[in-house]
């Protein structure tokens, strides 16, 4: 078992030192990282967006995207009759 795998299956209290990022990938930091990735993907698709310079614009675009994604999924379920 590798060093990384060993620490991934244990809790923070069970390891002497798991690195600085062991605890950071929970709570709001995970949401922040997902928002950053969303901004990068949007920039790759040609949207004029800089996550750090325009955080409000990034948040509004992300919320709008999530809403459209849910609507599209519900519409697809309605059309196909699929419950997945």
Secondary structure by P-SEA (a helix, b strand, c coil): ccaaaaaaaccccccccccccccccccaaaaaaaaaaaaaaaaaacccccccccaaaaaaaaaaaaaaaaaaaaaaaaaacccc
